[in-house]
């Protein structure tokens, strides 16, 4: 994770010991104490939680399900489409045309 994040990035996790090796500033919720989210600065927004990444993987799994399995060689392309869908909340015909055009340049 350290190589893929910017200096000064904050890492939001739960209390699992495997996260202790992360070299970024930690913000942790303690599920063992029934804590799921926390508002550290008192502005009413719960900044510290770990549900965002869990939701992202659920979205990714649901996106890939209709394909009934993809070859690992092409997985990065499916994940790129899923990422775009998450970011824009939709995949437009224009995006698909651009994706096909880019693929033709690569092959």
N, C-alpha and C positions, 0 to 999 in steps of 0.2 A: 504494500500500500504506500509506503514511504516514497518509492520511486515514481508513483503515478499521481501524486497529489502535490499541490503547491505548498511552499514553505508558509507557515502560518495557518494552514488548514486545521479545522477542528474536527475531531473524530467523535461521532455520537454512537455509543454502544450500550449494551447491557453489561451486567457484571461478570460475564463469562471470563475465566482466567486466560483463555487464549488471546484475548485482546491486550494483555499486559505488555506484549512486546512491541506494540505500535508506538512509533516515535513522534506522533502528532499530539497536539493538545487534546486530552480526553474530556468528554462530558458524558457521564454515565448515569443511567437509571438503574435502580436496584429492584428487579422483579421479585427477588426473595423477600423484600419488604412491601410487596404489592404496589410498587411505584412503576408506572408505565410512561409517564411524561412529567416534566417539571418546568416551571416558569422561573428561571434563575434571576432575571432582572426585574421582575415585578410589573412588566408591561401588559400582562394578560395573554401573551402568546407563549405557548409551551414550546420553548426552543429545544429542550433536551428530550429526545425520544428516539426509539429505534424502529419505528413502524414504516418509515419511508422506504427503506431498502427492502423490507419484507413485502411491502405492497408492489414494489418494482418487480421482484421476482415472480410474484403471483401474476402480474400483468404479462410478463414475458412468457411464463408457462402457458397462460391462456391464449396468447398470440400464436405460439408454436403448435398448440394442440391440433388444429385443423389439418396441419401438414402431416400428421401421423409419423413424425420422425424426420430428421434431416441429416444429411451426411455431414460429418464434422468438417470436411473441407469447405462446405458452403455455409456453415453455421454463422460465421461472422457477417455474412450478407443478410441473413434472416434477422440477426440481432440488430444490424444497422437499420433495417426497416422498422423493427419494433421500437428502437430508440427514437426514430423520426416520428413514429406514431405517438409515442409518449410525449415528445416535445411539442408537436403540432396538434395532437389529439385527432388527427385524421391523416389518411394517405390519399392524396389527390391523383387524378390521372396524369397531371403534369409531373408529379414526383416520379411516378412509375416510368414515364417516358424518359425522364432525365436519368433514372437508374439504368434503364436498358441502353441508353446512349453511352453512358460511362462504361458499362460492361463491354460494349463493343470496342471501345478504345483500349481496354485492358487485354482483351483476347486477340 
